[in-house]
Amino acid sequence: MQDVNLENLKEIDLSLCEEVGRGKCGAVYKLNDKRAVKFFFETMSHENIMKEYAQTLEGSRLNINAVGCYGLVRSKGRIGIELELINGVSVEYEMANGTASPKFFGIKMAEELKLIHSRTANKNIYPDAKNFYLDCAEKCVHDKWLDNNEGVKI
């Protein structure tokens, strides 16, 4: 991964943005009706941020169901990725409110993984993870998230 000169990145004033999501790596802020920015927590290494940025760009290049990526930005020294805003609700919300089951999301995730693995990605950005995901699928069957007939055939 190449180093990024923070001085050349567009500066975002987060005080003007609404936080719309949060995860273990960072928080997502709404910039406008079409764009959001994911700002990483200070605990995230520069290397991991650059890896996620490269994977986001590669996902767009592969034409999988990935959000549009508009580049790196900064806010008071923190690095972020400017992304297409997707209006919707989280998986956590859907499951907590009973509008979709874990089984439904397991099947959807398996379908997306099958799509992703049907593409040829840059191996430096996305190393082969077939065995990892096969182990995950076996765990889903073992834990009764899917039965043997519902597993995605690879």
C-alpha positions in Angstrom: 0.0 0.0 0.0 1.2 3.4 -0.8 1.5 6.2 1.7 -1.0 9.0 1.5 0.0 12.6 2.1 -2.6 13.9 4.5 -1.9 17.5 3.5 -3.4 16.9 0.0 -6.7 15.4 1.2 -10.0 17.3 1.3 -10.8 18.4 4.8 -14.3 17.6 6.2 -15.8 19.5 9.1 -17.6 16.8 11.1 -19.4 19.3 13.2 -21.7 19.9 10.2 -22.4 16.2 9.7 -24.8 13.7 11.3 -23.4 10.4 12.6 -25.5 7.7 10.9 -23.5 4.6 11.9 -20.8 3.2 14.1 -18.8 0.0 14.0 -15.6 -1.4 15.5 -13.3 0.4 13.1 -15.0 3.8 12.8 -18.1 6.0 12.5 -20.0 6.9 9.4 -21.3 10.5 8.9 -23.8 11.8 6.4 -22.3 14.5 4.2 -25.3 15.2 2.0 -28.2 13.2 0.3 -25.7 11.3 -1.9 -22.5 10.9 0.1 -21.2 9.8 3.4 -17.8 9.5 5.0 -16.4 6.7 7.1 -13.9 8.1 9.6 -11.7 5.6 11.3 -11.0 5.6 15.0 -7.5 6.7 16.1 -6.8 3.1 17.1 -6.9 1.9 13.5 -3.5 1.6 11.9 -2.6 3.6 8.8 -1.9 0.2 7.1 -5.4 -1.2 7.9 -7.1 2.0 6.7 -5.2 1.9 3.4 -6.1 -1.8 3.1 -9.8 -1.1 3.5 -9.5 1.8 1.0 -7.9 -0.4 -1.6 -10.5 -3.1 -1.0 -13.3 -0.6 -1.4 -11.8 0.6 -4.7 -11.3 -3.0 -5.9 -14.9 -3.9 -5.0 -16.1 -1.0 -7.2 -13.8 -2.1 -10.0 -15.2 -5.7 -9.8 -18.8 -4.4 -10.1 -19.9 -6.3 -7.1 -22.6 -4.8 -4.8 -20.2 -2.4 -3.2 -20.7 1.3 -2.4 -19.2 3.9 -4.7 -15.9 5.3 -3.4 -14.9 8.9 -4.0 -11.5 8.9 -2.3 -9.8 9.6 1.0 -10.5 12.7 3.1 -9.4 13.9 6.5 -10.8 15.7 9.6 -8.4 17.0 12.2 -5.8 14.5 11.3 -8.2 11.5 11.1 -8.4 9.7 7.8 -11.7 8.8 6.2 -13.2 7.3 3.0 -15.8 9.3 1.2 -18.5 6.9 0.0 -21.9 6.7 -1.7 -24.6 7.1 0.9 -26.9 4.1 1.1 -30.3 4.8 2.7 -31.5 1.9 4.7 -31.4 0.2 8.1 -28.8 -2.0 9.6 -28.9 -5.8 9.8 -28.9 -5.4 13.6 -32.1 -3.3 13.4 -33.8 -5.7 11.0 -33.1 -8.7 13.3 -33.9 -6.9 16.5 -37.3 -5.8 15.1 -38.1 -9.2 13.6 -38.4 -8.0 10.0 -35.8 -10.5 8.8 -34.3 -13.6 10.3 -30.7 -14.6 10.8 -31.3 -17.3 8.2 -32.4 -14.7 5.7 -29.2 -12.7 6.2 -27.1 -15.9 6.1 -28.5 -16.8 2.7 -28.1 -13.2 1.4 -24.5 -13.1 2.7 -23.8 -16.5 1.0 -25.2 -15.2 -2.3 -23.0 -12.1 -2.1 -19.9 -14.2 -1.3 -20.7 -16.4 -4.3 -20.9 -13.2 -6.5 -17.7 -11.9 -5.1 -15.9 -15.2 -5.7 -17.1 -15.4 -9.2 -14.9 -12.3 -10.0 -11.2 -12.2 -10.4 -9.8 -9.8 -7.9 -6.3 -8.4 -7.6 -4.7 -11.0 -5.3 -2.6 -8.4 -3.6 -5.8 -6.6 -2.4 -8.0 -9.6 -1.9 -6.0 -12.8 -1.1 -7.8 -16.1 -1.8 -10.1 -16.7 1.1 -12.1 -19.7 -0.3 -11.1 -22.1 2.5 -12.0 -19.5 5.2 -15.5 -19.0 3.7 -16.0 -22.7 3.3 -15.2 -23.1 7.0 -17.7 -20.3 7.8 -20.4 -22.1 5.7 -19.8 -25.4 7.5 -20.1 -23.5 10.8 -23.5 -22.0 9.6 -24.7 -25.6 8.9 -23.3 -26.9 12.2 -24.9 -24.1 14.2 -28.2 -24.7 12.3 -28.3 -21.3 10.6 -28.6 -23.2 7.3 -29.5 -26.8 6.7 -27.4 -29.0 4.3 -29.8 -28.3 1.4 -29.5 -24.5 1.7 -25.8 -24.2 1.5 -24.4 -22.3 -1.4 -22.7 -24.6 -3.9 -19.1 -23.4 -4.8 
